[in-house]
Each structure stands twice: as structure tokens, then as C-alpha cells.
């Protein structure tokens, strides 16, 4: 069976392409937060059913993004410090790694690289949002983690075509061509907001106008991706930064080469360690 960009997009359009679903704990937290009667205790109790998630929520609460005068030493304190809406986004972010798992060795290699890139971009996105904008750091983090989520179902589909899965050049070209469209559709199915759905679809467009000329989450992720992949491989890794309008909208013209943030790159690494 020959797999092509056209066949995958046709499967996507006709609901034949298996798309990943959000893990149950993320759905439960989201539904609870959306309940106007929900309390911090209600949300904390859901998170506490997952020991690994609990530990990472506390770790993020004590990271550069949210660190307070004293440490948050339990889930309830962490939720109280960050707020329900932030915890909803962070819970989704912290369970995303489950969606980057595979058994086929080629697919596993691609997904490992995609997750590494996603966490690098997410950590940078969070700090760019915090330092250069009034946008929410937790939303920027989630946007960074989901910018290439479309790669996963493409790779799973490619397993059905032995020639494609073993032809790195052809597979790379296929992924780059359609992963933004597939990723955007996944986030639509997950009921993400429009500004988040936009990120996978538009993050490679260096000539976009942002949000009516203002910086948005797509701008943040785009600049973070340029920074994370500079000099390496990828569609934006060697882009002429003078032509990237997002850099200007973010006010980072003088600092893109070495993002000048309070605490520097150590803070970015600290955030990445919490989500990796």
C-alpha cells in the first residue's frame, strides 16, 4: 500500500486517519476546571491519582515560571500558587509525552526527536512569553509542545508502507509537507482554542501578520523554533532572521541571537527538565 500526502489528507478529511486522544487525566482536569463549582481541592485530588504527574506539577510550580517566596511542597499548594486555568494547561502539557511513544524502531526514532524538539521549543516559548509579552506562559508552553503533534499519526500511517518508512528522504518530505495541517486538526478535535489551533497550522510562515499586527502564540513558537534549531536541521533552522516578522513583533531584534531573559538560559533548561 503506497502512502502519499494526498492519501493521508484524504483519510483525515474523511475521518479515516487515527488521531491521538488526550489522556484521561488531562480530560478530567479540564472538565473539572470548566465546572464553575470546582475547587482547588477537586483539581488537586484528580492530579494526585497520578504520582508522576503530581511530582511534575510540584516541580513546575517551583520552577522559574512560578517560583514563590517558599516552596510548594504538595499538589494542593502547587495548584493554589498557579491557579486553575494554568494547571489545566500544564496538566495537558505534562501528559503529552505519552503521545510520542512507538514500537516501530523508525517511528520511535522520529518521535523521540520530535519530543526533544517540542520540549526545547516549549521551554523557550514559555520564557519568551514571560519576558517579552503579556501572553500566558502556560499557554505558550502548551503551544510549543503541540506545534508538531501532527507528526505522530503521519508516522503511524507510514508504517503501512515499507518503502516509505525505510526511505528517510521521502518520509522527511512527507512529514514536512502535511504535519501542520494534521496537527491543527488534532487540536480542533481536542477542543483547543482558535489561537492554539493556529499554531501548528501557521508556525512555519515567517511572513504572517500575527494577531492583527500584534504578537501571538504562533509568533512565540516560531521564534522559539528558530532559536532551538538554529544551525541544525529543520524548515526554519537556517532562515534569514531579518525577514522574520515575528521577531519584530516580539521586540526581540537585538536579543534573538542569545535570548536575554532574567536568569538566562538556566531558567529555560529548568523548565525543560520539568516537562521532558
Order of alpha helices (4+ residues) and beta strands (2+ residues): alpha-alpha-alpha-alpha-alpha-alpha-alpha-alpha-alpha-alpha-alpha-alpha-alpha-alpha-alpha
